[in-house]
């Protein structure tokens, strides 16, 4: 893997040199848009509808939309004052319990490895966080954007999760959520269903079937086989009410569990 960021973790008066790597890779199948007549990739141009011509990059400025059709223009010089200097430090601000942070705050995960002579201090911080059960709340700048982050132990190393700021989380209370109490018997059945479907999380049990199907179709076309096998719909059982649906779900879950 190629490091996307190099810097250090600031832990009190200790600086730990690290390299950062993206922890995930997007494997979604992407397509180019082609002209159906000749299969040439379609080009996109930046056109000013008012001037009726294509504009160069140098002619484009930033505009903040106040209302439809009304903008405040920000020049490059004005924008630069908010860029600041590119920080190369993961500044740990404080330590908290992981369970205190709702997962809605987490954005993207990165892996950190020690660099240069930072192995000893890196292991010291990792071990201390393991023993205390704490994670670090830190600030970091990635690609000129300041971000809040959580530093936590992952396996025997450290992972960094960029986080959303509180005002970036939409207010849940605006949703219309029912507050009535469920029927006791239905609740008991729902709890039974949850228990029957409960097992330790094993990520290898899950895969992107849609992506696998698309890639299989592409391979068939590459091989010259245009025949596409359709996947039959799974049998479904019609249920008259919620109780019947729960009972049917429990039977299906128990049958699935017996196969494992």
C-alpha angles and dihedrals in degrees: 000000000000118000112242095193136022124195141100143280113242107215109171104299092339121099117197115195110225143171120219128215132182107258095208138041126206108236097179113140109248128196134202118228110243135188103256092218098056106005092239115153112256116243124218120215131189106240127183104218091200096053093032094225143098114266129214123235090252090062095057122095133180117264128188111208112229093177136337108316095356119105140176109220119220117198125217090250091053091046093052093064089066094048095069121176118324106255118216095191136097097213110202106214100180143330126253141169114274092226089060090070119077111223089236087078094060119096117167134355128228132181122228126205128183117260133202108341097346099104097100096046091043092055091045092055092044093051093046091051090048092053095046095040089225133136126209125241108213145168122233138170116225119180092346092307120115113223141181113236144183119223114204142163113265115185101313096333142052131278127192122211118197110221139206118243115246094254089056092064111091115235109260093199090075090072122092101243120177114240103186121118116253124238107277095231092049090049091052090051091049091051090050090052092050091050092049091053095045120112137138112288109262110177093195088070091070131069139163101258092180092057092046090052093049092049090048090052091050091050091050091052091047088053090051094248106131093176109114118202111219119219113233117235115253117254111265128201118221112229127193101208145002095272092053090048091053093048091049091048092051092050090050092048092049091049091049091049091052090058093058 
